Amino acid sequence: MRFPLKPTLCIALVVFVSACAEGPYEPIVDGPRDAKYVSDLSACRQLSQQKQSDNSGAVTGAVLGGLVGGVEEDWEGAVAGAAVGGLIGSAEDKSETLDAQDAIVFNCMRGRGHNVVG
């Protein structure tokens, strides 16, 4: 059975682009958004940038995609599967990294005395 490359690749690209389209996290606070808030938010965002992706999702996705694509011992399918799996794994890895960075900002702002509710 042959998997169609174009629809699968299009889906992977949509997932990848949508994961990258997110802006910086803006916490919801119950309190003033004064100069201290702006300063603390900037410092917390800089702190969160220390959490970086290790791209393990892209590697894992490429390996698994290559295995699935090569089930019929077809090199073309294996290469296509690796490419699509790598894109999907990379998008998932990026999404997880952004979630972790958002959590760092959330906790940092709370630690600096802001009443963060979301």
C-alpha positions as CSV (number, residue, x, y, z in Angstrom):
1,M,0.0,0.0,0.0
2,R,1.4,3.4,-1.0
3,F,0.9,6.5,1.1
4,P,0.3,9.7,-0.8
5,L,3.1,12.1,-0.2
6,K,1.5,15.4,-1.0
7,P,-1.5,15.4,1.3
8,T,0.7,14.1,4.2
9,L,3.4,16.7,3.6
10,C,0.7,19.4,3.4
11,I,-0.7,18.3,6.8
12,A,2.8,18.2,8.3
13,L,3.6,21.7,7.0
14,V,0.3,23.1,8.5
15,V,1.1,21.6,11.9
16,F,4.6,22.9,11.7
17,V,3.6,26.5,10.7
18,S,0.8,26.7,13.3
19,A,3.2,25.6,16.1
20,C,5.5,28.5,15.1
21,A,2.8,31.1,14.8
22,E,2.4,31.7,18.5
23,G,3.3,35.0,20.0
24,P,5.0,35.6,23.4
25,Y,3.1,34.6,26.4
26,E,1.2,37.4,28.1
27,P,0.1,36.3,31.6
28,I,-3.3,37.3,32.9
29,V,-2.8,39.2,36.2
30,D,-5.2,40.4,38.8
31,G,-3.6,43.7,39.5
32,P,-1.9,46.7,37.9
33,R,0.1,46.6,34.8
34,D,2.5,49.3,35.8
35,A,6.2,49.9,35.1
36,K,7.1,47.1,37.6
37,Y,4.9,44.6,35.8
38,V,6.5,45.5,32.4
39,S,10.0,45.3,33.8
40,D,9.3,42.0,35.6
41,L,7.7,40.5,32.5
42,S,10.7,41.5,30.3
43,A,13.1,39.9,32.9
44,C,10.9,36.7,33.2
45,R,10.7,36.4,29.4
46,Q,14.5,36.6,29.1
47,L,14.8,34.0,31.8
48,S,12.5,31.7,30.0
49,Q,14.7,31.9,26.8
50,Q,17.2,29.7,28.7
51,K,14.9,26.8,28.1
52,Q,15.8,25.7,24.6
53,S,14.7,22.8,22.4
54,D,17.1,19.9,22.0
55,N,15.4,18.9,18.7
56,S,15.0,15.3,20.0
57,G,11.4,15.4,18.7
58,A,12.6,16.0,15.1
59,V,15.1,13.1,15.3
60,T,12.6,10.7,16.8
61,G,9.9,11.8,14.3
62,A,12.3,11.3,11.4
63,V,13.4,7.8,12.6
64,L,9.8,6.7,13.2
65,G,8.6,8.3,9.9
66,G,11.3,6.5,8.0
67,L,10.4,3.2,9.5
68,V,6.7,3.6,8.8
69,G,7.4,4.9,5.3
70,G,9.8,2.1,4.5
71,V,7.4,-0.7,5.6
72,E,7.1,-1.9,2.1
73,E,10.9,-1.8,1.6
74,D,10.6,1.3,-0.5
75,W,13.4,3.8,-0.2
76,E,11.3,6.6,-1.5
77,G,8.6,6.0,1.1
78,A,11.2,5.8,3.8
79,V,12.7,9.1,2.8
80,A,9.3,10.8,2.5
81,G,8.2,9.3,5.9
82,A,11.4,10.5,7.5
83,A,10.9,14.0,6.1
84,V,7.3,14.2,7.3
85,G,8.0,12.6,10.6
86,G,10.9,15.0,11.2
87,L,8.6,18.0,10.5
88,I,5.9,16.7,12.8
89,G,8.4,15.8,15.5
90,S,10.0,19.2,15.2
91,A,6.7,21.0,15.5
92,E,5.8,19.0,18.5
93,D,9.2,19.6,20.1
94,K,8.8,23.4,19.5
95,S,5.3,23.4,21.0
96,E,6.6,21.6,24.1
97,T,9.4,24.1,24.5
98,L,7.0,27.0,24.2
99,D,4.8,25.5,26.8
100,A,7.7,25.1,29.2
101,Q,8.8,28.7,28.5
102,D,5.3,29.9,29.3
103,A,5.3,28.0,32.6
104,I,8.7,29.6,33.5
105,V,7.2,33.1,32.8
106,F,4.1,32.2,34.8
107,N,6.1,31.0,37.8
108,C,8.6,33.8,37.6
109,M,5.9,36.5,37.6
110,R,4.3,34.9,40.6
111,G,7.6,34.7,42.4
112,R,8.0,38.4,41.8
113,G,4.7,39.1,43.6
114,H,2.2,39.4,40.7
115,N,-1.1,37.7,41.2
116,V,-1.0,35.7,38.0
117,V,-4.3,33.8,37.3
118,G,-3.6,32.4,33.8
